[in-house]
Amino acid sequence: MGDDMKKSIFAFVLIAIFAGGCAVEMGSLKKPRYPTPLSEEARSAFSEAEKKYLNGSLDEARSLYKSYIDTFGYNELTDECRFKLGEIAFMKGDYRTAISFYKEAYQNIYNPRIAPRAQFKEAMTLFNMGDYAGSLDVLEKIERKDVTKILALRIDSLAVRAIQKIGRSSKANIKWYLFLLDDYDTLAEKEYAGKVQEALVPLEKVRREVLDWVKDSQVMPSEIESLPISMIKGEMAGGFIYYKLAMAHFAMGNIKEASKYIDKFVSRYPKHEFAEDGRKLLAELKGRKEKGYKVGVILPLEGKFSVYGKATLNGIQCAAGLTPPCTSNLPVELVVKDDMGVPENAVEAVRELAKEDVLAIVGPLTAECADAAALEAESLKVPMITLTTKENFVGGDYVFRHSLTPSDQASTLVKYAMENKKVKNFAVVYPSNAYGTKFMNLFKTVVEANGGKVVYKKSYDYSELAPLASEGEDSNISGVSGEEGASPSASLSIDLPDSVEAVFIPDSYKAVGYVVGVIHQSKPNKRLLYLGTNRWNDPDLTSVNGDLLEGAIFVDGFYKKGADVTTRGFVQSFVSAFGIDPTILEAHGYDALSIVATAIKIGTKSREGVARAIRNIKGVAGATGTIRMGENSNTTRRLFILTVSHGRIVEADSGGAQNQL
């Protein structure tokens, strides 16, 4: 390292020392006890070492600091000597030695005047070494109550930079962005300008990330409440937190909690940029308190199924009119419970909701939770619309189900293929997992029940598709259904009989193109009709061997480009409210609450009356079409029959014509 570079780093370190440690009320920090008293001789020796350090005589200063540590025992200046030895090693580029000294400066006796600085410099050193996760781990351990305003700014900026380098989600680490926003809010620029030489994350970038978090409908109240709110002192960040808390509770129908937080927000932060929105929400909440009909919701909002639960909740919120421009013609107060995908939690949620006088419950979503909760709901006589896709789910007088089941898909697909395409002989090529096996058996049963034949069956492991995937755009086919990774030397062989007219492939859109490619290799001149499940419904279906899928047929319970007025209205409102396209999960959530709302309107305002009205539903306009109650308390509606035309997914009518929308 050249002399000019050393001088530059030395100047930076001096600035950093004073910016990070001297600009606080040092007298306010409690002085720890050390085993050795500080003598005048020790104080004089330390002063001499400091003079050499400040004059840039680093080698002499290093010798004097080491001599001090060896000579005067462990006193109140020993850790300061260790810290300075770390600084000297840092300036010389000896990062490992620097980390060792920084650690020694705070690990034996915690001194609030030294420890935060030493930990920060340890984190900065790790960052410079490329260990961004290690840097963030050290920053997490710093006692914020002991840091100066400028040191807090440096700590939080470094944390955000480390998060960005690691590639972690800003929303999952939002506390650091809130801290940094708070730093900028409580520090005048003149207080840190020229005192902090390392790169700081710009205020506008931090603010953008926080605003994105505020607008994110997937953030649960519990996630916000777990933030260190008491440590946020500034108006900007503090206001965002309380506004977000109010909005999150409001979106879940927790009117009481939403009112509490929006009231705090408006009173504490009257000049905040969201203050006017807050006052409007407060007025709306006051009007909702007395007139909303309580409806319970049980979904997995944490745990491995949370992504599905949150998506479904978005649809429910839209149906309740809680997320403008979504509207509802019936005032509803949602009472949301998180079952985390655990059956026992779902049962307890039913009991709690029964005590809270809800008129009905929407959910659960997962099969085990739905089974367990349904028994409890039937016992307590609380109307419930579950959303499970489980086969052979039988409802009761109070328990119903609205979902898309495998048998729904198989029946619709076979009927269309046999009646509209005149197919009699089928093949099934399916993945050797639970999903593929279930659909293979259902499809075969339905085909034979309708007078057709399944003349060929072939299962495959994802390892057999891996070599093909490595040549295409998607080298991670095994991720489709969570299968293990593949051997690159394996290959799939499919030898269809000549009598086969249509091939059913119950797999994800990610795998279909590769399977079709293998079939084409063995039968390059044979014209085949390919059939699939709703897992095909993705714009990327045709990204691999799309030309071979031209005319393919598959079904789904929701089609966002459908011609139905209610479907289009739902899609438009949902996209405006949430900024993303809805899937069948959101659509089912929307429909389930729409059924409940309709039942409340037409039935007596009692659980028995609501259950009776649900049982007799004749035609509710939902996001998935017109909904009726069928056998075994399962809803029915027309499924969407979709096809591939000119490389795009479009709707096919009953005669096979396509409506490109």
N, C-alpha and C positions, 0 to 999 in steps of 0.2 A: 504494500500500500504506500503511495507516494506521500511526501510531506504535506503537500497542499490538501490532499484528501484528509489526512489526519487532522489538520488544523480546522478544516470545515466540520468534520464530525465532532471535534472537541468543542467548537463554538455551539454546535447544535445541542450537545449534551449539557453544556452550561445553561443554555436557555431553558432546556427541558427541566433541569433540576429546579431552577427558580420558579418556572411556570407550574411545575407539578407539586412542589413542596413548600415554597415559601409564601405563597399568596393565600395562606389560611390563618385562621386565628389559632396559632399553635398552642396558646395557653389554654384553649378549651379542650385539648386532648389530654386524656389521663396518662400520666407518666408511669410506665411499668417499673417493677422492682428488679434490680439486677444483683447477682451474688457478690460482686465486688464494688465497693464505693469508688466514686470518681475522685481521684486525687488531683492536686494542682499540677503535679508533675505530668500526669496523664493528659490533663487538659492542654498543657503547654505543648506536649508531643503531638497531640492531634492537630493543634493550631499550626504547627510547623508543616505537617503533612498536607494540610489544606492549602497553605500558601503555595507549596510546590505544585499541587494539583491545579489551582486556579491560574498559576503562571504558565501552565502547559508543560511543566517538567514531569511528564507522566511516569517515566522510569524511576526517578527519584521518589516521587509521591508513592508509587507502588511499594517501594522498599520500606518507606516510613510507615505506611498503613499496615504492612505485614509485621513490622517490628512492634508496632503498637499492640497488635492482637497477641503476639507472643509474650510481650512484656507486662502488660497491665491487667491481665485477667479479663473476666467478662463483666464489663461495666456498660453504662448507658451510651457510650460512644463506639463500642466494639462493632455493633451491627452497622453503624454508619460507615465505619472503615470497610466492612465487608461489601457494603453497597457500592462504595467508591472503587473498590477493587473490581467489582463487576462492571462498572462504567468504563474503567480503563481497558479491561479485556474487550468490552463491546467496541470501543473506539479503535482498537487494534485489529478488529475482525475475528477475534478468538471467541466465537460465540459459545462454545461448550464450556469454556472456563467462566465466561460471563454468567451463564445460567447457574453454574455451581455456586458462585459467590452471591448472586441474587437470592437463591434459595436459602443459603446460610444466613442471610440478612433478616429473614423473617420466620424461619422455621423453629428456632430455639425458644425465643421469647417474643411474643407479639408486641411490637411497638407501633402504635397507630401513626407515628410521625415517619416511620420508615417502611413498614410492611406494604402499604398500598403502592408506593413508588417502586419498591423492589419487585413486587408481583407484576406490575404493569410492564416494567422493563424486561422481566423474564418472558412475558407474553409477546412483547415486541420482538425480542430476540428469536423466539420460536417462529414468529411470523416471518421474519427475515430468512429463516432457515427453510421455510416452506412447510412447516408443521402448523397448518392453520387450525386444525382441530385441537391440537395441544395448546395453542395460543388461546383459543376460546375457552378451553377448560380452566386455564389459569385465571382468565378474566372473570369467570363465573364465581371464583372464590374470594374476590376482593370485597372487603367490607365497605360498602358505599358510604356509610355514615362517617367514615374516616378520611374521605377524599376531598380535595379542594374542587371548586367548580371547574377550573381549567383541567385538572387531572381527570375529572369525570368526563369531560368533553373528549379527551384523548383516549380514555378507556373505551368509551362507547363507540367512537369512530373506528377504533381498531377492531372492536368486536364485529361491527357491521362489515368491515372490509374482510374479516376472516370468514364470516357467513357467506359473503359473495364468492370468495375464493373456493370455499368448499362446495358451493353450489346448493346450499340448503335453502329451503323456502323462507322468504322473508316473513310470511304469515306465521310460520311455525316458530319463528324467533322474533316476533314482533316487539317483545319487551325492549330489545336493544335499540330498535328504531324509535320507540317511544322515549326511551332514556335520552337518546341523542337529540331528538326533537325538543325535549325538555331542556337539555343543555343549551341549545341555541336560543331557546325562549327566555332563559334566565340569565344569560350572559350577553352583555353588550359586545359588539365586535371589537371595540377598542381594548377590551379586557384580555383578549387572546391574540389579536393580530400582532404578528412579529414575535410572539412568545412560543408558538407551536410551529415547528418546522416540518414535521411529517405531514403527509397528505391527509386531509380531513374529508370525510364524505360530505359533499355539498348539501346544504339545507334543503334545496328544492327536490333533490333526489330522495332524501329521507321523507320529506313531506308527501311525495307521490306514493311512496310505499305505504305510508300510514293511511292515506286516503283510500288506497286500494283495499286495505284491510277493513276499514270502516264500511266499505261498500260490499264486502264479501258476505253473502247470505249464509255461507256454510259455517261461520264461526258461532259456536254455541256459547250461551251465557256463562257456563261453568269455566270455559277456557278464558274468558275475559276476567272473571272474578278471581282466577288463579294468578293473575298478574300482580306484581308488587305495586298496587295502586297508591299506597301511602307514600311511596318514594317519589312519586311524580309531583312536582311542585308548581310547574308552569301552567299558564292558562291554556296554551295551545294543545299540548299533549293531554293534560287533564280533562279538558273539554271533550276531546275526541273519545277518551275512554268512557266517560259518563254517557255521552250521546250513543256510543256503540252499545253499551250495556242496555240502555233503554230500547234501542231498536231491536236488539237480539231477543229480549224478553217479549217485546211487542210481536215480533214475527212468530214466536212460539205460543202466542195467545196468553202470556202471563201478564194480564192487564195491571194487576196490583204492583208487581215488581217493575214493570215498564213505567208506571206512573211515578213510582218512588224515584227512579233514576233520572227520568226526564225533568222532574221537579228540581232535583239537585243540580242538574246541568243548567237549567234556565236561571236558577237563582245564583249559582256560583260563577257562571260564565256568560253574563248578559251580552257581552260584545263579541262572543265567539262567532266564527263564520257560519256555523250551523245553528245559531241562536234562534233565528226566525223559524227555521224548520222545527226546532225544538218546541217553540211556543205553539205552533200549529198542531204538533203531535199531542202536546199536553191538553189542548182544547178538545181534540178528538177523543183522547182517552177518558176525559171527564164525562163525555157523552156516552161512552161505551160501558162504563162501569156497571150500570144498572140494567141494561137491556140485552146483553149478549146471552145466547143459549150456550151452556157449557157442553163441550164435546171433548172427550179424552183422546189422546193419541199415544200409542205405544210403538216405539221404533228403536232400532239399534243406532244410537247417535255417537257412541264410542265403541272401540273394539274393532275387530276385523271386518264387520259388516257395516261400519259407520258410513261409508261412501254411498251405500244403497239406501240406508235409512235417511241420510240427509237429503238425498235427491228426492225421495218420496215425500219428505216433510216440506220441501219447496213447493211441490204440487198441492199439498194440503193447504199451505199458507195462501197460495194463489186462489184456491177455491173459497177460502174464508175471507178474501178481500183484504188481507193484511199487508200485501205488497203491491202498492199502486204501480201500474194502472189496473191490476187485477181487482175485480169487484165481486161482491156477493149480495144477493137480494134478501139474505137473512143474516142478522147480526149474530156472530158466533164468537165465543170465547174459547180458545183452545187451551187445554190443560195437558201439557206434553210430559211424558215419562220416557226415560231411556232404559231399555231392557238390556242393552249391551250384547244382545244375542244370547242371553242366558235365560232359560225357561223359568227358573225360580224368580228372577227379577220381573219377568212378564206377569207371573201370577200375583206377585206382590203389587205390581202396578195396577192390576185390575181391582184388587181390594182397595187400594188407596183412591182410585178414581170413583169407585162405588160410593165411598164415604164423602167424596167431594161433590156428589150429586150431579155427575155428568149424565146427560140424556142418552149418550151412546159413545162407543169407542171405535176409532179407526186403527187397525193394526191388530196384532203384530205382523211382521214381514217374514221372518224366517220360520221354517216348518216346525221345528221343535218348540219355539216360543208360541206359535199360533196354536198348536195342539194343547199345550199346557194352559194357556190363557183362555182358550175357548171353553174348556171344562169349567173353569172358575167363573167366567162370564155367564155361562148357562145356569150354573148353580145360583149365582147372585141375581140372575134375571136382568143383566145389563146388555142391551143390544150392542153387538160387535160385528164389524166388517173386517175380516182378516184379509191379508194381501198375499198369502202364501201361494206358491205354485205347486205345492205338493199334490200328487195324484190321490184320488179317492178320499179327498177331504169331505167329510159329511158334516153339514151344519146342524142347527137345531132350531128351536123356537126363537132363540135370541142371537144365535151365531150364524153369520153369513160369510161368503167369500167372494171377492172380486179380484180376479187375476187371470193370467194367461197360462194355461196348463199344457203340458206336453200332449195330452190326448186331444185338446182343442186343436192344436196345430196339426197333429197327424190326421185327424178326421177331416179337417178342412182341405188339407193338401191332397189327400187321397181322393176325396170327392171331386175336387177340381180336375185332377189329372185324369181320372177315369171318365168323368162325364164330359168335360170340355176338350180334353186332349185325346180321349179314346184309348188311353193306355191300359194294357192288361198285364203285361209282364214287367216286373220291377227288379232292380238290384239295390242292395243297401251296402254302401261302403262307409264304415263308421269308425270313429276313434275308440280304442279299447279302454275307455274309462266309463264311469257311471252314467254320464250324460249320453254318450253315444250308445251304450248298451240299452239304456232305458228307451231311447227313441227307436232303436232298431226293433225291439220287441213290440212296442206300440204300433209302429208302422206296419209290421208284418201282420199283426192281429187285425188291424183295420182293413188292409188290402184283402186279406182272405175272407173277412166278413162281407166284403162287397163283391166277391166273386173274382178277384184278381189273384195273381201269384207273385211271390217273391222267389225268383228262380236263381238268385245268386246273392251270397252274403260274404263280406270280406271286412275284417277288422284290421286296424293298423295302429302301430305305436308311433308317437311323434318322432322317435328316433329315425323312422323310415322316411320321414319327410325332410329331415335336417339337411341332407346334401342338396336337395332341390332348393331349399330356403336360402342356403349359402350362396347360390347362384342368382337369386332373385333379390327383391327389395327388402324382404323381411326375413332376417336370419334368426328370429326368435319365435318360431312357430310353437315351441314347447311352452311358451308363456301363455298360450291361449287358454289352456285348462289346468295350468299349474303342474304339468307333467315334468319329469326330470329331464335334464338336458340329453342330447342325442349323440350317438356315435357317428362321426362323419363318414364312416365307411358303409353304413347301412343303406338299403334302398327298398322301395315299395314296388311290388309286382301285382298287377290287377289284370285278370284274364276273363273278361265278360263273355258269357254265352251269346251267340248271335241273336237269340230270341229277345234279349233285353231291349226295352224301348225307353225306359226312364231309370235314372240312377238317383237315389236319395242319399244325400251326404249330410248327416246331422252334426255339423261342426261349425266353428267360428269362421267368419269371413277371411280371417288370416290364413287358414289352412286350405280352404276350398279350392283356390286356384291351383295349388300344387297337386291336389288329388285329381282334379280334372285333367291336368297336364299328363299325369301318369296314365289315366284311362285313354287319353287321345293317342299316346304313343303305341298302345296295343291295338286300338281300333281307330286308325287315322281317317278312315273313310266312312265311318258309321255316324249317322245323325242321331244324337241322343238328347233327351230332355232331362235337364238336371233339376233336382228338387232340393229344397233346404228349409231350415227353421228360421226363427226370427233372429238368430245370431248372424245371419247373412246380411241383415239390414244395416249396412254401413257403406258410405260413399266409396271406401277403398276396396269393396268387394271385387271390382273389376281390375284392380291394379296388377294382378298376376293372371295371365291367360284369360283376360277379359273377353277376348273374341270368342272363346269356347263357351262362355257363359251367356252369350246372346240368346235371349228367349227363355232363360232359366226361370223357374217359378219358386217362390217361397212365401211364407205367410208371416204376419206380425199382428199384434193386437193394437198397434198404434202406428200411424203414418203421418208425419208432421205436415206433409203436403196434401193431405186428404181434402176432398171437396166439401166435406160437411162443415156447415156454418159454425157450429160449436167448436169443432176441432180447430178451425182456422182462427177463431176468436181467442181460444186458449193459447195457441202457439204465439200469436201476436202479443198478447198481454204478458205471457210468461217471458218471452225474449226481452220485452221492454223492462220488465221488473228485475230480471236476474242476469241479463246480458249473455245468456247461453241458450242453446236449443234444448227443448225438453226431450226426454226419452220416455220409454214406456213406464219407467218408475214414477216419474213426475205425473204422467198422465193417469196412472192408476191411483195415485194419492189424490189427485184432483177429483177423479170420478167418485172415489169412496166418500169423500166429504160431501160431494154434490148429492149423492144418494141419501146420506144422513140429513142434509139440509132440507131436501125435498120431503123426506119422511116427517121431519119436525113440522114443516109447514102444513102438510095435509092430515097429519095424525093429531091425536090429543097430545098435549105437552107432558107426557109421562113416558117412562121407559116402555111400558106395555104398549102404549099407543104408537110409539116410534117403531118398535119391533113389528107390530102388526102392519104398519104402513110399508116398511121395508119388504116384508114378505109379499106384499101385493103390488110392488113396483111394476108398472106396465111399460113405461117409456121415459126414462130420464135421459136428457141430452147431455152426454159426457164428452170428454176429450177423445175417447176411443170409439165414439158412435152412440147410437141409441141403446140404452141398457135396460134389460128386463130381468126379472128374477126367474130362474129356472129350477130344475130338480135339485134336491138335496141342499137347498139354500145357496146355490151357486148362481152368480149372475151369468147372463148370456148376452152376446152382441155379435154382430157380423165382424169376422176377422178381415183384415186387409190382405188381399192377394196381390203380391208384388211380382214384377218381372224386370228383366234387364233389356233395355231397348237402346241401341246405339251407345252402349257403354254406360247408360244411366239407369238408376232404379226409378221405375214408374209404377203406377197402379194399373192392374189389369182388370177389365170388367168381366162379368160372368160369361161373356161370349168370347173372351180372349182378346178383345180390343184393348188398346192402351190409352190411358188418359194422361198425357204428359203435362204436368202442372208446373 
